[in-house]
Amino acid sequence: MEMRFLSMIIAFAAPLTASAACGPDQLCVSGGVGGLSIGKMLSNLADILMITAPFAFGAIFITGAFFYVISIGDDQRKGLGKGMMIGAVMGVAIVAGARIIMNTVLYFVS
């Protein structure tokens, strides 16, 4: 089960296609155009994260702002909205920091 999940992630993140000759319990990637390396695969996964994360954090921030605005007199809802907005900003900072760290590591590794 885990190997299938990993092979699906690799097939999606890698610039190559998954090999059809592999069995269901094997982790295989065919050698084709672009060449597969761990650095390229991590970079592709980070790119996917950097593309999708702002949309997710933006939706969380807008939802938190909505809760904050409609919390007329309700401290619990106000706290929930404030917490969601702060969490979304922290999430963006964490993802951006992780990307910076990963780019620095990949620069020295490759």
HELIX and SHEET records of a PDB file:
HELIX    1   1 GLU A    2  ALA A   13  1                                  12    
HELIX    2   2 ILE A   38  VAL A   69  1                                  32    
HELIX    3   3 ASP A   75  VAL A  109  1                                  35    
END                                                                             
